[in-house]
Amino acid sequence: MIQNPDLPEVIPVFPLPGALLLPRARLPLHLFEPRYLQMLDDCLKTPGRLIGMIQPQPQPRADGTEGAEATDTPPALQRIGCVGRVTQFSETEDGRYMITLAGLSRFRLIEEVEGFTPYRRAKVSWE
């Protein structure tokens, strides 16, 4: 993992089932939900342009199987993710974004940070 004091202690996280970002890999994403459009707008205002990709933990369904089910509570997050830098982005005519993340480093989730953003943020460790 990158040992860099310039990496922030708190990053925006994008819990997306099935989307895996690894260091030195690229991940194209299509952003359309308002909370993630806001996350990208905020991210582009920072020097690092960083977004953490992390898997949500599977949630048991009422029938005992695992998977996504609509609840009011956001799913818990796995403990390890990968931060990526936005290297390309383009806005569509209807306000969606097509972006590319370049994987930089794995991170360990310390805790989620409560705040006034519609998207999730987390305090992370780079060790």
C-alpha positions as a printed NumPy array, in Angstrom:
array([[  0.   ,   0.   ,   0.   ],
       [  1.086,   3.565,  -0.564],
       [  2.719,   5.134,   2.497],
       [  2.02 ,   8.745,   1.655],
       [  1.217,  11.528,   4.097],
       [ -0.548,  13.367,   1.245],
       [ -3.368,  10.817,   1.125],
       [ -6.371,  12.082,   3.095],
       [ -7.63 ,  10.534,   6.307],
       [-11.272,  10.79 ,   5.155],
       [-12.404,   9.878,   1.638],
       [-15.74 ,   9.573,  -0.159],
       [-16.648,   5.925,  -0.65 ],
       [-18.736,   4.358,  -3.382],
       [-20.138,   0.984,  -2.241],
       [-20.923,  -0.74 ,  -5.513],
       [-21.598,  -4.5  ,  -5.518],
       [-19.564,  -6.351,  -8.114],
       [-17.323,  -3.402,  -9.073],
       [-13.743,  -4.151,  -8.1  ],
       [-10.905,  -1.637,  -8.343],
       [ -7.327,  -2.778,  -7.79 ],
       [ -4.108,  -0.749,  -7.566],
       [ -2.767,   0.113, -11.048],
       [ -6.046,  -0.992, -12.688],
       [ -8.705,   1.174, -14.32 ],
       [-12.44 ,   1.096, -13.669],
       [-14.994,   2.839, -15.906],
       [-18.133,   3.976, -14.084],
       [-21.458,   5.462, -15.129],
       [-22.759,   7.867, -12.462],
       [-26.419,   8.838, -12.521],
       [-27.746,   8.826,  -8.934],
       [-27.907,  12.371,  -7.513],
       [-25.803,  11.465,  -4.444],
       [-22.972,  10.134,  -6.621],
       [-23.189,  13.086,  -8.999],
       [-22.687,  15.286,  -5.918],
       [-19.796,  13.066,  -4.804],
       [-18.08 ,  13.541,  -8.158],
       [-18.68 ,  17.304,  -8.144],
       [-17.118,  17.519,  -4.665],
       [-14.271,  15.185,  -5.654],
       [-13.335,  17.278,  -8.687],
       [-12.861,  20.299,  -6.401],
       [-10.061,  18.533,  -4.489],
       [ -6.44 ,  18.287,  -5.634],
       [ -6.329,  14.471,  -5.437],
       [ -9.699,  13.742,  -7.121],
       [ -9.978,  10.542,  -5.026],
       [-12.904,   8.15 ,  -4.607],
       [-12.773,   4.963,  -2.556],
       [-14.372,   1.885,  -4.093],
       [-15.558,  -0.655,  -1.549],
       [-17.895,  -3.616,  -1.498],
       [-21.027,  -3.542,   0.641],
       [-21.447,  -6.552,   2.897],
       [-24.122,  -8.959,   1.686],
       [-27.396,  -8.545,   3.535],
       [-29.559, -11.542,   4.361],
       [-32.965, -11.442,   2.705],
       [-36.174, -12.469,   4.401],
       [-35.924, -15.867,   2.673],
       [-32.449, -16.488,   4.188],
       [-30.443, -15.918,   0.998],
       [-27.964, -13.063,   0.571],
       [-28.272, -10.125,  -1.782],
       [-29.466,  -6.583,  -2.208],
       [-32.834,  -5.826,  -0.728],
       [-34.416,  -2.422,  -0.35 ],
       [-34.082,  -1.23 ,   3.244],
       [-33.833,   2.14 ,   4.935],
       [-30.47 ,   1.19 ,   6.446],
       [-27.45 ,   1.337,   4.137],
       [-25.52 ,  -1.942,   4.081],
       [-22.397,  -2.294,   6.19 ],
       [-19.142,  -2.008,   4.266],
       [-16.338,  -4.503,   3.867],
       [-13.124,  -3.563,   5.678],
       [-10.787,  -3.288,   2.66 ],
       [-11.246,  -1.134,  -0.431],
       [ -9.165,   0.611,  -3.075],
       [ -8.905,   4.332,  -3.676],
       [ -8.876,   5.57 ,  -7.238],
       [ -8.112,   8.889,  -8.886],
       [-10.584,  10.293, -11.392],
       [ -8.471,  10.408, -14.551],
       [-11.223,  10.956, -17.127],
       [-14.758,  12.225, -16.982],
       [-17.382,  13.443, -19.374],
       [-20.867,  14.748, -18.752],
       [-23.76 ,  13.57 , -20.877],
       [-26.492,  15.879, -22.145],
       [-28.864,  14.711, -19.418],
       [-26.391,  15.366, -16.571],
       [-24.956,  11.884, -16.04 ],
       [-21.191,  11.288, -15.872],
       [-18.962,   8.698, -17.47 ],
       [-15.753,   8.507, -15.442],
       [-12.601,   6.41 , -15.214],
       [-10.868,   5.679, -11.924],
       [ -7.198,   4.689, -11.829],
       [ -6.504,   2.478,  -8.808],
       [ -3.838,   3.865,  -6.473],
       [ -3.781,   2.019,  -3.162],
       [ -5.746,  -0.294,  -0.944],
       [ -7.153,   1.146,   2.249],
       [ -8.549,  -0.243,   5.475],
       [-11.852,   1.209,   6.641],
       [-11.584,   2.559,  10.189],
       [-15.093,   3.99 ,  10.532],
       [-17.78 ,   5.745,   8.567],
       [-17.928,   9.506,   9.028],
       [-21.281,  11.147,   9.617],
       [-21.733,  14.384,   7.758],
       [-23.871,  16.588,   5.624],
       [-23.203,  14.863,   2.31 ],
       [-25.715,  12.639,   0.532],
       [-22.947,  10.092,  -0.143],
       [-20.963,   7.988,   2.305],
       [-17.528,   8.97 ,   3.606],
       [-15.052,   6.98 ,   5.661],
       [-12.006,   7.461,   7.825],
       [ -9.358,   5.132,   6.392],
       [ -5.882,   3.811,   7.094],
       [ -3.277,   3.496,   4.345],
       [ -1.134,   0.911,   6.185]])
